[in-house]
Amino acid sequence: MPRRPIAPVSVAGIEFPAMLDETQTYTASIPDYPVETGFTVSDSIIIQAMELPLTLLLSDTPLTWRGRVRSMAEAESMLKELYFSKTPFSVTTPSGTFDNMGITSMNIKRSTETGYNKEVSLSLKQIPVTETKTTTIPDSYGKSGATGANAGTASTSTGSTGGSGGSTGSGGSGGSKGSNGGKSGSILYNLANSAGLL
């Protein structure tokens, strides 16, 4: 038995003479976290985007609620263009107006039940919109110490010290002092030298 159209509807400005059915779907997920006692606990509820499956009637019959309807070929072409453009739009049904909707699937069917008309099944999903916020980063952010001065640069290179070439001391002899760089040698060498160990 054919379904009885219940009301007209508008999808992104495309007017349909009737809507066969509408289902508002609201879902949420509750994450589970296992604990050592052998149970699972939950501490949050995550709201999913609202889904709105619609079954619409596409017809050349003039509308009585807002004038005339576009031809079936024109409306069908606009629906396909809307799908491929991936642009959010508004939907008006007897339940109200839903903004920021997108098409996740679309079926266009012709059957003996609808005669010369076409039945359009749309799966719509609402796209959540978030607000962007800006903030000012203080000038002292990323600077060192209590004074807020620049931290300067650091070098990771490790070169040899001492005489030219780094193998002999300032006197040019090949003794142990020259091989360790003399006064400008390593910290351990300087400490041992000052303690009289060398």
CORHU-V444315 format. One record per residue. N is the residue number from 0. RES is the residue in three letters. SS is DSSP state (H for helix, E for strand, C for the rest). PHI is phi in whole degrees, 0 to 359 (* if undefined). Layout:
BEGIN
n=N res=RES ss=SS phi=PHI
n=N res=RES ss=SS phi=PHI
END
This chain:
BEGIN
n=0 res=MET ss=C phi=*
n=1 res=PRO ss=C phi=300
n=2 res=ARG ss=C phi=283
n=3 res=ARG ss=C phi=272
n=4 res=PRO ss=C phi=301
n=5 res=ILE ss=C phi=256
n=6 res=ALA ss=E phi=186
n=7 res=PRO ss=E phi=283
n=8 res=VAL ss=E phi=208
n=9 res=SER ss=E phi=234
n=10 res=VAL ss=E phi=239
n=11 res=ALA ss=C phi=53
n=12 res=GLY ss=C phi=85
n=13 res=ILE ss=E phi=274
n=14 res=GLU ss=E phi=265
n=15 res=PHE ss=E phi=249
n=16 res=PRO ss=E phi=292
n=17 res=ALA ss=E phi=200
n=18 res=MET ss=E phi=246
n=19 res=LEU ss=E phi=277
n=20 res=ASP ss=E phi=200
n=21 res=GLU ss=E phi=215
n=22 res=THR ss=E phi=225
n=23 res=GLN ss=E phi=269
n=24 res=THR ss=E phi=245
n=25 res=TYR ss=C phi=243
n=26 res=THR ss=C phi=228
n=27 res=ALA ss=E phi=214
n=28 res=SER ss=E phi=245
n=29 res=ILE ss=C phi=240
n=30 res=PRO ss=C phi=295
n=31 res=ASP ss=C phi=251
n=32 res=TYR ss=E phi=235
n=33 res=PRO ss=E phi=288
n=34 res=VAL ss=C phi=239
n=35 res=GLU ss=C phi=294
n=36 res=THR ss=C phi=284
n=37 res=GLY ss=C phi=94
n=38 res=PHE ss=C phi=245
n=39 res=THR ss=E phi=244
n=40 res=VAL ss=E phi=236
n=41 res=SER ss=C phi=226
n=42 res=ASP ss=C phi=227
n=43 res=SER ss=C phi=203
n=44 res=ILE ss=C phi=235
n=45 res=ILE ss=E phi=256
n=46 res=ILE ss=E phi=282
n=47 res=GLN ss=C phi=271
n=48 res=ALA ss=C phi=295
n=49 res=MET ss=C phi=290
n=50 res=GLU ss=E phi=246
n=51 res=LEU ss=E phi=222
n=52 res=PRO ss=E phi=288
n=53 res=LEU ss=E phi=230
n=54 res=THR ss=E phi=240
n=55 res=LEU ss=E phi=244
n=56 res=LEU ss=E phi=256
n=57 res=LEU ss=E phi=256
n=58 res=SER ss=C phi=213
n=59 res=ASP ss=C phi=271
n=60 res=THR ss=C phi=293
n=61 res=PRO ss=C phi=298
n=62 res=LEU ss=C phi=282
n=63 res=THR ss=C phi=258
n=64 res=TRP ss=C phi=263
n=65 res=ARG ss=C phi=208
n=66 res=GLY ss=C phi=109
n=67 res=ARG ss=C phi=235
n=68 res=VAL ss=C phi=259
n=69 res=ARG ss=C phi=294
n=70 res=SER ss=C phi=296
n=71 res=MET ss=H phi=301
n=72 res=ALA ss=H phi=295
n=73 res=GLU ss=H phi=292
n=74 res=ALA ss=H phi=295
n=75 res=GLU ss=H phi=296
n=76 res=SER ss=H phi=296
n=77 res=MET ss=H phi=292
n=78 res=LEU ss=H phi=297
n=79 res=LYS ss=H phi=294
n=80 res=GLU ss=H phi=296
n=81 res=LEU ss=H phi=296
n=82 res=TYR ss=H phi=295
n=83 res=PHE ss=H phi=284
n=84 res=SER ss=H phi=285
n=85 res=LYS ss=C phi=56
n=86 res=THR ss=C phi=255
n=87 res=PRO ss=C phi=297
n=88 res=PHE ss=E phi=212
n=89 res=SER ss=E phi=252
n=90 res=VAL ss=E phi=235
n=91 res=THR ss=E phi=244
n=92 res=THR ss=E phi=233
n=93 res=PRO ss=C phi=301
n=94 res=SER ss=C phi=278
n=95 res=GLY ss=E phi=141
n=96 res=THR ss=E phi=249
n=97 res=PHE ss=E phi=241
n=98 res=ASP ss=E phi=262
n=99 res=ASN ss=E phi=54
n=100 res=MET ss=E phi=260
n=101 res=GLY ss=E phi=226
n=102 res=ILE ss=E phi=269
n=103 res=THR ss=E phi=263
n=104 res=SER ss=E phi=201
n=105 res=MET ss=E phi=211
n=106 res=ASN ss=E phi=234
n=107 res=ILE ss=E phi=242
n=108 res=LYS ss=E phi=235
n=109 res=ARG ss=C phi=241
n=110 res=SER ss=C phi=216
n=111 res=THR ss=C phi=292
n=112 res=GLU ss=C phi=292
n=113 res=THR ss=C phi=264
n=114 res=GLY ss=C phi=66
n=115 res=TYR ss=C phi=279
n=116 res=ASN ss=C phi=277
n=117 res=LYS ss=E phi=234
n=118 res=GLU ss=E phi=254
n=119 res=VAL ss=E phi=249
n=120 res=SER ss=E phi=254
n=121 res=LEU ss=E phi=244
n=122 res=SER ss=E phi=253
n=123 res=LEU ss=E phi=250
n=124 res=LYS ss=E phi=223
n=125 res=GLN ss=E phi=280
n=126 res=ILE ss=C phi=262
n=127 res=PRO ss=C phi=296
n=128 res=VAL ss=C phi=245
n=129 res=THR ss=C phi=252
n=130 res=GLU ss=C phi=266
n=131 res=THR ss=C phi=262
n=132 res=LYS ss=C phi=233
n=133 res=THR ss=C phi=242
n=134 res=THR ss=C phi=219
n=135 res=THR ss=C phi=262
n=136 res=ILE ss=C phi=272
n=137 res=PRO ss=C phi=300
n=138 res=ASP ss=C phi=297
n=139 res=SER ss=C phi=282
n=140 res=TYR ss=C phi=294
n=141 res=GLY ss=C phi=89
n=142 res=LYS ss=C phi=256
n=143 res=SER ss=E phi=262
n=144 res=GLY ss=C phi=70
n=145 res=ALA ss=C phi=286
n=146 res=THR ss=C phi=282
n=147 res=GLY ss=C phi=76
n=148 res=ALA ss=E phi=285
n=149 res=ASN ss=C phi=297
n=150 res=ALA ss=C phi=282
n=151 res=GLY ss=C phi=81
n=152 res=THR ss=C phi=241
n=153 res=ALA ss=C phi=234
n=154 res=SER ss=C phi=246
n=155 res=THR ss=C phi=254
n=156 res=SER ss=C phi=282
n=157 res=THR ss=C phi=235
n=158 res=GLY ss=C phi=253
n=159 res=SER ss=C phi=278
n=160 res=THR ss=C phi=242
n=161 res=GLY ss=C phi=116
n=162 res=GLY ss=C phi=287
n=163 res=SER ss=C phi=298
n=164 res=GLY ss=C phi=90
n=165 res=GLY ss=C phi=78
n=166 res=SER ss=C phi=257
n=167 res=THR ss=C phi=230
n=168 res=GLY ss=C phi=282
n=169 res=SER ss=C phi=292
n=170 res=GLY ss=C phi=278
n=171 res=GLY ss=C phi=87
n=172 res=SER ss=C phi=281
n=173 res=GLY ss=C phi=266
n=174 res=GLY ss=C phi=289
n=175 res=SER ss=H phi=294
n=176 res=LYS ss=H phi=296
n=177 res=GLY ss=H phi=295
n=178 res=SER ss=H phi=289
n=179 res=ASN ss=C phi=258
n=180 res=GLY ss=C phi=94
n=181 res=GLY ss=H phi=63
n=182 res=LYS ss=H phi=295
n=183 res=SER ss=H phi=263
n=184 res=GLY ss=C phi=280
n=185 res=SER ss=C phi=288
n=186 res=ILE ss=H phi=296
n=187 res=LEU ss=H phi=297
n=188 res=TYR ss=H phi=295
n=189 res=ASN ss=H phi=296
n=190 res=LEU ss=H phi=295
n=191 res=ALA ss=H phi=295
n=192 res=ASN ss=H phi=293
n=193 res=SER ss=H phi=289
n=194 res=ALA ss=C phi=274
n=195 res=GLY ss=C phi=78
n=196 res=LEU ss=C phi=278
n=197 res=LEU ss=C phi=243
END
